[in-house]
Amino acid sequence: MELDVKAPATIETPRLILRRPAAGDAAAMFSRYASDPAVTRYLGWATHQAVDDTRAFLSFSDAEWERWPAGPYLICSRAGGELLGGTGLGFETPQRASTGYVLARDAWGQGYATETLQAIVKPARRAGVQRLYALCHPDHRPSRRVLEKCDFQLEGTLRRHSEFPNLRRGVAVDVLCYVSILGD
Ligand SMILES: CC(C)(COP(=O)(O)OP(=O)(O)OC[C@H]1O[C@@H](n2cnc3c(N)ncnc32)[C@H](O)[C@@H]1OP(=O)(O)O)[C@@H](O)C(=O)NCCC(=O)NCCS
């Protein structure tokens, strides 16, 4: 297996373009999804209060892309180029990465998260990821369904593992860990 290949900055699917974020994306990310409490409810990061919060994320994104074979991606419509959401690979070691997905409210229920997760797996494998996992709040049925549709296996419950700051700040709760093993 070829290891440590830089993931492409752009990934195309039938309906979507996933691309590395750029500095000029902050305002659209903020208004489309990062500032919407309904969208961020089950996420591990606090709802953005100002576009500077989104700019800080973009600095983090650049650092991730510098250090690792990949980092965050934006999800855009192939038809009109509209920003729909975000996803990415969060490398922890050269072989282990997490993933996730977030969509603007008007983009829910159209299969975009499933299409996004399916598209992330191949570049992850090519970049050397052997364990690709996602954490999910146990109550978050749509996200669990997306992971199951993409053949991620429920590995177990991580006890008192993660804070969901938009549900209850400062308290770590149990989370479900779903995994896809990409190595041999
Ligand atoms: C969760 C989220 C990513 C789902 O995106 P999406 O594009 O609507 O997902 P998809 O359309 O690909 O698939 C959703 C699946 O969940 C199902 N679903 C929706 N609501 C459900 C519910 N209450 N219970 C069970 N399944 C449900 C859908 O029917 C669909 O499954 P199906 O294709 O078998 O019918 C989207 O709602 C979102 O961005 N939410 C906010 C951010 C977030 O919570 N991200 C995930 C963090 S773990």
The ligand as a MOL file (V3000), in Angstrom:
LIG
                    3D

  0  0  0     0  0            999 V3000
M  V30 BEGIN CTAB
M  V30 COUNTS 48 50 0 0 0
M  V30 BEGIN ATOM
M  V30 1 C -26.7520 14.3960 10.4390 0
M  V30 2 C -26.6690 14.9790 9.0470 0
M  V30 3 C -25.2150 15.1040 8.6410 0
M  V30 4 C -27.3820 14.0240 8.0740 0
M  V30 5 O -27.1720 14.4930 6.7650 0
M  V30 6 P -28.1560 14.0950 5.5750 0
M  V30 7 O -27.4930 14.5180 4.3100 0
M  V30 8 O -29.5130 14.6000 5.8720 0
M  V30 9 O -28.1040 12.5010 5.7020 0
M  V30 10 P -28.5490 11.4750 4.5880 0
M  V30 11 O -29.6960 12.0460 3.8220 0
M  V30 12 O -27.3390 11.0480 3.8070 0
M  V30 13 O -29.0000 10.2180 5.4590 0
M  V30 14 C -29.8040 10.4060 6.6170 0
M  V30 15 C -30.4550 9.0880 6.9660 0
M  V30 16 O -30.9830 9.1770 8.2900 0
M  V30 17 C -32.3720 8.8670 8.2490 0
M  V30 18 N -33.0240 9.5940 9.3250 0
M  V30 19 C -33.3790 10.8940 9.3550 0
M  V30 20 N -33.9690 11.1720 10.5370 0
M  V30 21 C -33.9750 10.0100 11.2480 0
M  V30 22 C -34.4280 9.6620 12.5360 0
M  V30 23 N -35.0040 10.5560 13.3470 0
M  V30 24 N -34.2660 8.3780 12.9570 0
M  V30 25 C -33.6810 7.4590 12.1650 0
M  V30 26 N -33.2020 7.7560 10.9160 0
M  V30 27 C -33.3590 9.0160 10.4800 0
M  V30 28 C -32.8050 9.2500 6.8740 0
M  V30 29 O -34.0300 8.6480 6.5160 0
M  V30 30 C -31.6010 8.7430 6.0560 0
M  V30 31 O -31.6130 7.3440 5.9480 0
M  V30 32 P -32.2500 6.5770 4.6470 0
M  V30 33 O -31.4330 7.0110 3.4660 0
M  V30 34 O -32.0970 5.1340 4.9610 0
M  V30 35 O -33.6720 7.0170 4.5070 0
M  V30 36 C -27.3290 16.3670 8.9430 0
M  V30 37 O -28.6200 16.2940 9.4800 0
M  V30 38 C -26.5370 17.4340 9.6860 0
M  V30 39 O -25.6300 18.0350 9.1220 0
M  V30 40 N -26.8760 17.6870 10.9620 0
M  V30 41 C -26.1700 18.6920 11.7360 0
M  V30 42 C -24.7050 18.3580 11.9830 0
M  V30 43 C -24.5050 17.0280 12.6290 0
M  V30 44 O -25.1860 16.7020 13.5690 0
M  V30 45 N -23.5400 16.2650 12.1220 0
M  V30 46 C -23.2270 14.9160 12.5860 0
M  V30 47 C -22.4810 14.9150 13.8610 0
M  V30 48 S -22.1420 13.2520 14.4310 0
M  V30 END ATOM
M  V30 BEGIN BOND
M  V30 1 1 1 2
M  V30 2 1 2 3
M  V30 3 1 2 4
M  V30 4 1 2 36
M  V30 5 1 4 5
M  V30 6 1 5 6
M  V30 7 2 6 7
M  V30 8 1 6 8
M  V30 9 1 6 9
M  V30 10 1 9 10
M  V30 11 2 10 11
M  V30 12 1 10 12
M  V30 13 1 10 13
M  V30 14 1 13 14
M  V30 15 1 14 15
M  V30 16 1 15 16
M  V30 17 1 15 30
M  V30 18 1 16 17
M  V30 19 1 17 18
M  V30 20 1 17 28
M  V30 21 1 18 19
M  V30 22 1 18 27
M  V30 23 2 19 20
M  V30 24 1 20 21
M  V30 25 1 21 22
M  V30 26 2 21 27
M  V30 27 1 22 23
M  V30 28 2 22 24
M  V30 29 1 24 25
M  V30 30 2 25 26
M  V30 31 1 26 27
M  V30 32 1 28 29
M  V30 33 1 28 30
M  V30 34 1 30 31
M  V30 35 1 31 32
M  V30 36 2 32 33
M  V30 37 1 32 34
M  V30 38 1 32 35
M  V30 39 1 36 37
M  V30 40 1 36 38
M  V30 41 2 38 39
M  V30 42 1 38 40
M  V30 43 1 40 41
M  V30 44 1 41 42
M  V30 45 1 42 43
M  V30 46 2 43 44
M  V30 47 1 43 45
M  V30 48 1 45 46
M  V30 49 1 46 47
M  V30 50 1 47 48
M  V30 END BOND
M  V30 END CTAB
M  END
